[in-house]
């Protein structure tokens, strides 16, 4: 009976020892993931910083603090009211990009570095924007971002934090100012549209006038060339007729007859109120009269052609 009880006691002790060994092993072996860092305290004092990989701790002596993320973090802070230089309250949203570079400083130099970055960002933002008017604040985002990053990076350096970038996500002026700005932008768009329309009309008128001028010039040049060609043709026709007449050696009677054939055509125009007979026509008519006088015995009864032509 006593041997059975002793065996049970020994089994219980062995079981307790096994549990203790398992607990010791669990507390002694730690695996640090990539892009993480761990701070080890030994008997309450900083001992070392653990890098990614497998490490061994002394149970009940070493204590591993919560792991720190070494990747770049993005924190968006809620809108903050900021008063500009012209006493207007604007609401500004900020986004901060930062990274833990020193796990020991981030653990012991600041209690909550995220909250500290937020408060520092708000304070710096009010200082920077407070020296600008609304228009400058709306148009100088890059300048504001650069000033914020410089101040934050310098202040957070001793906390083991590196601020890589600060961005203003939105700058919202008061509603009354937004309405005024919208009206101003609408008026500016209307003005630009009117200018573009007027410029288009002007260019259209210029092009139309230029086209008409070119058309008139081309038409005038065409008329001039046509007149020159007509004159050349008439000249060549006259020369050919003159040459043919001289080649045919016409008589005085034939010339007089041609003059008489031409006179009705000269007087047929509706605008001809007065026409003049050349002296050569009279000489030709005299020749016809002589011919008629020799060919007809009743020379006294013959009608003078000049009298009819004069009428």
Buried (B, 14 or more C-beta within 10 A) or exposed (E): EEEEEEEEEEEEEEEEEEEEEEEEEEBBEBEBEEEBBBBBBEEEEEBEBBEBEEBEBBEEEBBBBEBBEBEEBEEEBEBBEBEBEEEBEBBBBBBBBBBBBBBBBBBBBBEEBBEBBBEBBBEBBBEBBEEBEBEBBBEBEEEBBBBBBEBBBEBBBEBBBBBEBBBBEEBBBEEEBEEEBEEEEEEEEEEEEEEEEEEEEEEEEEEEEEEEEEEEEEEEEEEEEEEEEEEEEEEEEEEEEEEEEEEEEEEBEEBBBEBBEEBEEEEEEEEEEEEEBEEEBBEBBBBBBEBBEEEEEEEEEEEEBBEEBEE
